Amino acid sequence: MDAERFIMAIKKCVHNPAVRGALESIAQPPGRCPPAEDLRLADWLKELPDTDRTNVGNIVDTAVAHALFGFLCVLDGVRVVEDSPTKGRFELYYISDSERTLLNDPTREPLHDIYG
């Protein structure tokens, strides 16, 4: 696996299911006794015209994309998570059998650029 395949997998296995899952749980809150706020949102969503429901889906998609982009920026080291003067770095490896690939290699295209 290389960085491009990793990002394709993230889109398929994380981004898309997160959008679908969020929209499904808003439309039909899970559990036997969902919180009142969840039920209120479900009722609100059901009353929206189709174009507005599509817009809600687009907003959820954008929010998921921004969250993943930010996370990849952290992995790439362009967004820091430490307040100290010395900063560490993250190294993301894909390991399979005898193969070990650094996916966020600082000498290659950053993951957040591939994703974006």
C-alpha positions as CSV (number, residue, x, y, z in Angstrom):
1,M,0.0,0.0,0.0
2,D,1.2,3.5,-0.8
3,A,-0.1,6.9,0.3
4,E,-2.5,7.2,-2.6
5,R,-4.1,3.8,-1.9
6,F,-4.2,4.7,1.8
7,I,-6.2,7.8,1.0
8,M,-8.6,5.9,-1.3
9,A,-9.2,3.4,1.5
10,I,-9.8,6.3,4.0
11,K,-12.4,7.8,1.7
12,K,-14.1,4.4,1.1
13,C,-13.8,3.0,4.7
14,V,-14.0,6.1,6.8
15,H,-15.3,9.2,5.0
16,N,-18.2,7.7,3.2
17,P,-19.4,5.5,6.1
18,A,-19.2,8.4,8.5
19,V,-21.4,10.6,6.3
20,R,-23.9,7.8,5.8
21,G,-23.9,6.8,9.5
22,A,-24.4,10.4,10.6
23,L,-27.3,11.0,8.3
24,E,-28.9,7.7,9.2
25,S,-28.6,8.3,12.9
26,I,-30.0,11.8,12.5
27,A,-33.0,10.4,10.5
28,Q,-33.6,7.5,12.8
29,P,-31.9,7.9,16.2
30,P,-30.6,4.6,17.5
31,G,-31.5,3.0,20.7
32,R,-34.6,2.2,22.6
33,C,-35.0,5.6,24.2
34,P,-33.1,8.2,22.1
35,P,-32.5,11.6,23.7
36,A,-35.2,14.2,23.1
37,E,-32.8,16.4,21.1
38,D,-32.1,13.5,18.7
39,L,-35.8,12.9,18.2
40,R,-36.4,16.6,17.6
41,L,-33.7,16.7,14.9
42,A,-35.2,13.6,13.3
43,D,-38.6,15.2,13.1
44,W,-37.1,18.4,11.8
45,L,-35.2,16.5,9.0
46,K,-38.3,14.6,8.0
47,E,-40.2,17.9,7.5
48,L,-37.5,19.4,5.2
49,P,-38.0,19.5,1.4
50,D,-35.8,17.2,-0.6
51,T,-33.5,19.9,-1.7
52,D,-32.9,21.0,1.9
53,R,-32.3,17.4,3.0
54,T,-29.7,17.2,0.2
55,N,-28.1,20.3,1.5
56,V,-27.9,18.8,5.0
57,G,-26.2,15.8,3.5
58,N,-23.7,18.1,1.8
59,I,-23.0,19.9,5.0
60,V,-22.4,16.6,6.8
61,D,-20.1,15.5,4.0
62,T,-18.2,18.8,4.2
63,A,-17.8,18.5,8.0
64,V,-16.4,14.9,7.7
65,A,-14.0,16.0,5.0
66,H,-12.8,18.9,7.1
67,A,-12.2,16.6,10.1
68,L,-10.3,14.1,8.1
69,F,-8.3,16.8,6.4
70,G,-7.3,18.2,9.7
71,F,-6.4,14.8,11.1
72,L,-4.2,14.2,8.0
73,C,-2.6,17.6,8.5
74,V,-1.6,16.5,12.1
75,L,-0.2,13.2,10.7
76,D,1.8,15.2,8.1
77,G,3.1,17.6,10.7
78,V,1.7,20.8,9.3
79,R,-0.8,21.2,12.2
80,V,0.7,20.7,15.6
81,V,-0.9,19.1,18.6
82,E,1.8,20.1,21.2
83,D,2.1,23.4,23.0
84,S,5.8,22.8,24.0
85,P,8.7,24.5,22.1
86,T,10.0,21.1,20.9
87,K,7.7,19.2,18.6
88,G,7.6,15.6,17.9
89,R,6.4,14.0,14.6
90,F,4.1,11.2,13.6
91,E,5.1,8.4,11.4
92,L,2.4,6.3,9.9
93,Y,3.6,2.9,8.5
94,Y,1.7,0.3,6.6
95,I,3.2,-3.1,7.4
96,S,2.4,-6.2,5.5
97,D,4.5,-9.3,5.6
98,S,8.1,-8.1,5.0
99,E,6.9,-4.8,3.5
100,R,7.1,-1.6,5.6
101,T,5.9,1.6,3.9
102,L,6.0,5.1,5.5
103,L,2.7,6.6,4.3
104,N,3.3,10.1,5.6
105,D,6.9,10.4,4.2
106,P,8.0,14.1,4.5
107,T,9.8,13.8,1.2
108,R,6.7,12.9,-0.7
109,E,3.3,14.5,-1.4
110,P,1.5,15.1,2.0
111,L,-1.5,12.9,2.8
112,H,-3.7,16.0,3.3
113,D,-2.9,17.1,-0.2
114,I,-3.7,13.7,-1.7
115,Y,-7.0,13.7,0.3
116,G,-7.9,17.3,-0.5
